[in-house]
Amino acid sequence: MPAFSLASRTVAVLVLAATLLAAPARAGTLYDELGQRAGLTRIVDGMVHRALLDPRIKDTFDDANIERLRGLLMLQFCVLTGGPCRYPGRGMKAAHADLNLAPRHFNAMVETLQDAMDAEGVPFWTQNRLLALLAPMHRDIVAARSAAKPGAAP
Ligand code: HEM
């Protein structure tokens, strides 16, 4: 009997140890799940690459500094997802104010991000966590256009 109880306790300790060892992987930040800086860099590269080929939005980037945009997007995603970064770029309202963007442009951009994450094998659930963090930006990125409407230009 004592031998059985020792075995039971040993099993219990092993199960507990396995659970604790597995915990850090599950408790990681979204930044970790997206592959940290290297993973985010690949995702952003894929996103920008697709945006520049997408007939719905590519013209918007004609005057943009693409290298700078790539770097800032990566840092922005890093900060948003809990990574150890600092975002030195402009706010979303200021950055997009002159671009005259409509909701369809925003949706097209989100699609390029989804496609880039698909290509990197990011699970659907993880993708949605990043998209949920970007969704509130819709107001600032697209609102610049509505703000320009009243008083309508000739
Ligand atoms: C979730 C959506 C979006 C996010 C997170 C995002 C993020 C950013 C960031 C971080 C910058 C750099 C800011 C800076 O220059 O200091 C930027 C700039 C820019 N974004 Fe977006 N953006 C989004 C949607 C869009 C859409 C829908 C378009 C156009 C279809 C767009 C076009 C641009 C362009 C052209 C610039 C460069 C502006 C310039 O160089 O003056 N963005 N965006």
Boltz pocket constraint, residues with backbone or C-beta under 6 A from the ligand:
constraints:
  - pocket:
      binder: B
      contacts: [[A, 57], [A, 60], [A, 61], [A, 63], [A, 64], [A, 65], [A, 68], [A, 69], [A, 72], [A, 73], [A, 76], [A, 88], [A, 89], [A, 90], [A, 91], [A, 95], [A, 96], [A, 99], [A, 101], [A, 102], [A, 105], [A, 106], [A, 107], [A, 109], [A, 110], [A, 134], [A, 137], [A, 141]]
      max_distance: 6.0
